Amino acid sequence: MEIKRFIGGLLEANCFVIRDTKADRDCLIIDPGYEAKKIMKYMRDENLNPLGIVLTHHHHDHSGAAEKLAKELELEIMIHTDDADSFESPGRLLSDGDVLELGKDKLVICHTPGHTRGSICLYSKRSSVCFTGDTVFNVDLGRTDLEDGSEEEMKSSIREVVNKWGNQVTIYPGHGDPATMKYVRKYNTEFIELAGNKND
């Protein structure tokens, strides 16, 4: 998978433009919180054909540029149904298990509530990558003390979803640098604490 990262805003949020291979023109835009002009320039320079905008959750630092890009590029915004209230007219409501096709690759929607009710991760088994939004980072987890956050839901998401990914999977989080799950299991103390033992 070919991955281009844009970093924007005071919180240095990550936006990703992804395509199956560098030769492919079809792409998806994940979490455009900022840098709309830079993203559009990249689209033009690379002669890309964006298929849609996918939001891992509704927070502004991940969605702030979505409506502008959707209008300029005539795209639909895709977001989990539990976070859709933040938009007047989201184009497609996502649910756990939905699949987004990108060339020969397939991205599976994993519902991971905790940071928000509708937080999702996008997992590609073929490419061994996962775009995790603010669910899990390289060395910590997303906050659960905001309005629609839940520590209990985060614990369940970590144990029942994230902890099932193999060590070879590379996560691309909403802030900070990518990391393998092997790294996460070794250095992410919050993940280690919440993952625990399934028999606890």
ZASE-529451 format. One record per residue: x, z, y of N, C-alpha, C in turn. Coordinates in steps of 0.05 Angstrom, whole numbers, padded with zeros to 5 digits, always signed. Last residue first. Example, Ala and Ser with C-alpha at 12.3 -4.5 7.8 and 13.67 -1.06 7.14 Angstrom:
<atoms>
+00257+00142-00045+00273+00143-00021+00258+00157+00001;+00264+00156-00114+00246+00156-00090+00264+00156-00066;
</atoms>
This chain:
<atoms>
-00186+00655-00248-00188+00680-00233-00217+00688-00231;-00178+00607-00273-00192+00627-00289-00195+00654-00274;-00149+00576-00239-00177+00570-00242-00192+00591-00258;-00108+00610-00195-00112+00604-00223-00142+00599-00227;-00089+00583-00132-00091+00605-00151-00092+00596-00179;-00101+00556-00084-00103+00542-00110-00105+00562-00133;-00090+00592-00043-00118+00585-00049-00121+00571-00076;-00034+00598-00046-00051+00621-00047-00080+00614-00055;-00016+00545-00041-00009+00561-00065-00028+00585-00068;-00035+00533+00010-00045+00518-00013-00040+00535-00038;-00003+00567+00040-00033+00570+00041-00045+00556+00017;+00049+00549+00029+00041+00576+00020+00010+00580+00020;+00078+00495+00010+00054+00501+00025+00042+00527+00015;+00121+00486-00025+00126+00497+00002+00101+00504+00018;+00105+00468-00076+00128+00485-00073+00130+00500-00047;+00061+00436-00070+00059+00459-00089+00083+00478-00087;+00081+00399-00034+00060+00417-00026+00059+00441-00044;+00118+00372-00067+00128+00387-00044+00107+00407-00035;+00082+00349-00103+00103+00366-00113+00114+00384-00091;+00053+00316-00070+00040+00341-00079+00060+00360-00092;+00095+00294-00016+00085+00292-00043+00071+00318-00050;+00076+00280+00052+00091+00297+00032+00079+00291+00005;+00078+00258+00121+00069+00257+00093+00087+00274+00075;+00077+00302+00179+00088+00281+00162+00076+00281+00134;+00023+00316+00227+00048+00320+00213+00056+00298+00194;-00046+00309+00213-00025+00318+00232+00001+00322+00215;-00075+00290+00172-00084+00284+00199-00065+00292+00220;-00030+00266+00118-00049+00284+00132-00056+00276+00160;-00022+00236+00062-00019+00228+00090-00039+00244+00106;+00010+00254+00001-00012+00258+00020-00003+00248+00048;+00026+00222-00058+00036+00228-00031+00011+00231-00013;+00031+00242-00125+00014+00233-00104+00026+00241-00077;+00061+00266-00164+00072+00241-00153+00055+00231-00130;+00033+00310-00182+00056+00315-00164+00066+00289-00151;-00038+00293-00181-00012+00297-00193+00011+00300-00173;-00095+00331-00162-00077+00308-00157-00050+00314-00169;-00122+00378-00167-00123+00360-00190-00105+00335-00186;-00122+00404-00120-00104+00414-00140-00104+00397-00166;-00164+00379-00092-00136+00374-00085-00117+00382-00107;-00212+00399-00123-00205+00371-00116-00175+00367-00113;-00216+00452-00135-00231+00434-00151-00224+00404-00146;-00183+00481-00098-00182+00486-00127-00193+00463-00144;-00197+00460-00048-00169+00460-00057-00167+00463-00087;-00252+00467-00047-00241+00440-00045-00212+00439-00055;-00255+00524-00051-00266+00507-00072-00255+00479-00072;-00231+00537-00002-00220+00547-00028-00229+00530-00051;-00267+00514+00033-00240+00504+00032-00227+00513+00006;-00312+00545+00024-00313+00517+00017-00285+00505+00015;-00292+00594+00043-00300+00592+00015-00302+00563+00006;-00283+00583+00097-00260+00590+00080-00267+00587+00050;-00309+00533+00135-00316+00553+00115-00292+00558+00097;-00333+00505+00198-00313+00510+00177-00322+00532+00158;-00363+00493+00242-00374+00486+00216-00353+00488+00194;-00331+00519+00284-00360+00522+00282-00371+00515+00254;-00270+00546+00255-00285+00532+00275-00314+00531+00267;-00239+00568+00216-00252+00587+00234-00266+00572+00257;-00207+00539+00183-00234+00543+00174-00250+00561+00193;-00156+00489+00191-00170+00513+00200-00198+00515+00188;-00121+00461+00135-00137+00459+00159-00151+00485+00165;-00057+00488+00112-00084+00476+00108-00099+00475+00134;+00013+00470+00106-00009+00489+00111-00035+00474+00106;+00053+00432+00098+00060+00461+00094+00038+00480+00101;+00027+00381+00099+00051+00386+00082+00057+00415+00077;-00045+00395+00094-00021+00384+00107+00003+00389+00089;-00112+00384+00079-00087+00395+00070-00064+00380+00084;-00154+00371+00116-00159+00388+00093-00133+00401+00084;-00155+00335+00158-00147+00363+00163-00153+00381+00140;-00137+00277+00121-00149+00289+00146-00137+00316+00152;-00113+00255+00077-00126+00280+00074-00139+00292+00099;-00105+00202+00037-00107+00208+00065-00125+00232+00068;-00060+00193-00016-00086+00204-00008-00085+00211+00022;-00032+00152-00068-00032+00162-00041-00060+00174-00035;-00022+00118-00112-00014+00146-00113-00011+00157-00084;-00043+00068-00117-00020+00071-00099-00009+00099-00099;-00084+00078-00155-00065+00055-00158-00040+00059-00142;-00114+00119-00133-00099+00124-00157-00078+00103-00161;-00125+00139-00070-00119+00115-00085-00102+00122-00109;-00172+00175-00033-00152+00176-00054-00150+00149-00068;-00187+00208+00024-00188+00181+00013-00165+00177-00007;-00227+00265+00037-00201+00253+00033-00205+00226+00020;-00271+00294+00087-00265+00278+00063-00236+00272+00062;-00318+00340+00115-00290+00331+00111-00287+00315+00085;-00368+00360+00129-00366+00333+00118-00337+00323+00116;-00360+00411+00149-00378+00407+00126-00374+00380+00113;-00289+00421+00160-00316+00415+00170-00334+00411+00145;-00256+00450+00127-00249+00446+00155-00274+00439+00171;-00294+00448+00084-00278+00472+00090-00269+00471+00119;-00303+00395+00036-00312+00412+00058-00294+00437+00061;-00287+00341+00013-00271+00366+00013-00279+00384+00037;-00303+00288-00026-00314+00306-00007-00300+00333-00009;-00268+00230-00031-00269+00257-00043-00279+00276-00021;-00274+00164-00044-00281+00185-00025-00284+00211-00039;-00222+00122-00064-00245+00138-00073-00249+00160-00052;-00202+00058-00054-00200+00085-00043-00226+00100-00050;-00167+00009-00088-00192+00022-00085-00188+00050-00075;-00134-00055-00083-00134-00026-00083-00163-00016-00079;-00133-00108-00075-00135-00099-00103-00137-00069-00105;-00166-00103-00014-00150-00120-00031-00155-00112-00060;-00200-00049-00018-00181-00059+00001-00162-00077-00014;-00262-00015-00023-00243-00034-00034-00226-00046-00012;-00283+00050-00030-00278+00029-00010-00256+00011-00021;-00332+00086-00064-00307+00071-00066-00305+00050-00044;-00359+00153-00071-00360+00125-00060-00333+00113-00062;-00349+00206-00083-00348+00186-00105-00351+00157-00096;-00390+00234-00035-00370+00238-00054-00371+00218-00077;-00410+00186+00015-00416+00208-00003-00393+00211-00022;-00420+00161+00082-00405+00163+00057-00413+00188+00042;-00457+00116+00119-00454+00144+00112-00442+00146+00084;-00440+00070+00168-00443+00075+00139-00438+00104+00133;-00443+00072+00225-00450+00048+00210-00455+00053+00180;-00475+00120+00266-00453+00113+00248-00462+00090+00231;-00500+00130+00322-00507+00110+00302-00483+00102+00284;-00484+00177+00347-00511+00167+00351-00519+00147+00329;-00448+00229+00315-00449+00201+00325-00478+00192+00327;-00452+00278+00293-00436+00276+00316-00436+00248+00329;-00478+00275+00245-00494+00282+00268-00478+00280+00294;-00444+00266+00202-00454+00243+00217-00469+00250+00242;-00424+00301+00167-00411+00301+00193-00423+00280+00212;-00451+00291+00120-00452+00318+00131-00439+00321+00158;-00438+00238+00106-00464+00244+00116-00466+00272+00129;-00374+00216+00129-00390+00231+00109-00417+00239+00122;-00368+00151+00158-00364+00180+00159-00382+00194+00139;-00349+00092+00189-00357+00105+00164-00349+00134+00165;-00370+00045+00236-00357+00071+00232-00368+00083+00206;-00360-00025+00236-00377-00002+00231-00359+00022+00227;-00338-00069+00290-00335-00055+00265-00355-00033+00261;-00320-00101+00335-00345-00105+00320-00344-00094+00292;-00279-00088+00366-00272-00103+00343-00297-00109+00325;-00303-00059+00408-00284-00081+00414-00280-00099+00391;-00334-00021+00380-00347-00040+00398-00329-00064+00403;-00296+00007+00351-00319-00005+00337-00332-00027+00354;-00263+00026+00392-00253+00006+00373-00275-00008+00359;-00300+00062+00415-00288+00040+00431-00277+00018+00413;-00310+00097+00372-00332+00081+00383-00321+00057+00400;-00258+00119+00363-00272+00104+00342-00294+00086+00354;-00228+00153+00392-00226+00124+00399-00243+00107+00381;-00240+00204+00370-00244+00198+00399-00243+00169+00406;-00231+00223+00320-00253+00204+00323-00256+00193+00352;-00193+00262+00318-00193+00242+00296-00213+00220+00301;-00203+00294+00360-00175+00284+00357-00172+00265+00334;-00257+00309+00351-00250+00289+00371-00222+00277+00368;-00282+00314+00284-00268+00325+00307-00257+00303+00325;-00307+00295+00237-00318+00288+00263-00302+00297+00287;-00265+00266+00186-00284+00286+00196-00290+00280+00225;-00243+00218+00171-00241+00240+00152-00259+00264+00160;-00272+00156+00182-00265+00181+00194-00265+00203+00172;-00256+00088+00183-00263+00111+00166-00253+00136+00179;-00277+00026+00204-00264+00051+00213-00274+00074+00196;-00266-00040+00175-00282-00017+00184-00265+00006+00193;-00234-00083+00167-00260-00082+00152-00278-00059+00161;-00194-00124+00207-00204-00097+00201-00231-00098+00188;-00148-00167+00197-00177-00169+00196-00188-00141+00188;-00090-00183+00238-00105-00168+00217-00135-00172+00220;-00044-00202+00264-00065-00220+00256-00082-00208+00234;-00007-00170+00286-00005-00174+00257-00026-00193+00246;-00022-00171+00339+00005-00179+00332+00008-00185+00302;-00075-00151+00335-00070-00178+00345-00043-00188+00335;-00066-00099+00316-00084-00117+00301-00078-00146+00309;-00034-00079+00357-00023-00082+00330-00040-00101+00313;-00072-00078+00397-00048-00095+00400-00036-00100+00373;-00106-00038+00377-00116-00066+00380-00093-00086+00383;-00071+00006+00379-00083-00003+00354-00092-00032+00355;-00062+00010+00434-00040+00005+00415-00049-00006+00388;-00114+00022+00452-00100-00003+00461-00077-00010+00442;-00125+00072+00427-00141+00048+00421-00127+00022+00428;-00102+00124+00425-00085+00099+00423-00101+00074+00416;-00140+00170+00383-00128+00161+00408-00116+00133+00404;-00164+00174+00334-00171+00193+00355-00162+00184+00382;-00181+00141+00282-00170+00133+00308-00180+00153+00330;-00184+00148+00221-00181+00169+00241-00169+00160+00268;-00162+00088+00196-00169+00115+00188-00163+00134+00212;-00180+00023+00185-00170+00041+00205-00180+00069+00199;-00161-00026+00137-00179-00005+00146-00165+00012+00166;-00154-00098+00129-00144-00071+00133-00167-00052+00139;-00132-00163+00109-00154-00143+00110-00142-00115+00113;-00085-00190+00102-00095-00188+00129-00118-00167+00131;-00026-00180+00062-00056-00180+00065-00064-00177+00094;+00027-00173+00061+00018-00200+00063-00012-00202+00068;+00035-00119+00052+00042-00130+00079+00031-00158+00083;-00023-00098+00015+00005-00105+00017+00010-00117+00045;-00071-00070+00032-00061-00069+00005-00031-00076+00003;-00067-00029+00092-00074-00054+00078-00061-00053+00050;-00084+00015+00146-00074+00010+00119-00084-00017+00108;-00069+00054+00198-00080+00028+00192-00068+00020+00165;-00083+00121+00217-00070+00103+00198-00084+00076+00197;-00067+00171+00263-00085+00149+00256-00070+00131+00238;-00055+00240+00273-00047+00215+00259-00071+00196+00256;-00046+00277+00333-00062+00269+00310-00053+00242+00299;-00023+00314+00371-00007+00294+00355-00021+00287+00329;-00050+00343+00406-00048+00354+00379-00033+00336+00360;-00050+00311+00450-00035+00335+00452-00030+00348+00424;-00046+00241+00428-00059+00265+00438-00041+00289+00437;-00023+00207+00367-00033+00208+00394-00045+00236+00401;+00010+00160+00327+00008+00188+00334-00002+00191+00362;-00002+00115+00274-00002+00119+00303-00006+00149+00309;+00027+00082+00218+00018+00107+00231+00020+00106+00261;+00012+00039+00167+00022+00040+00194+00010+00065+00207;+00025+00020+00102+00013+00041+00119+00027+00041+00146;+00010-00016+00045+00024-00017+00070+00010+00001+00090;+00017+00000-00024+00000+00000+00000+00017+00000+00025;
</atoms>
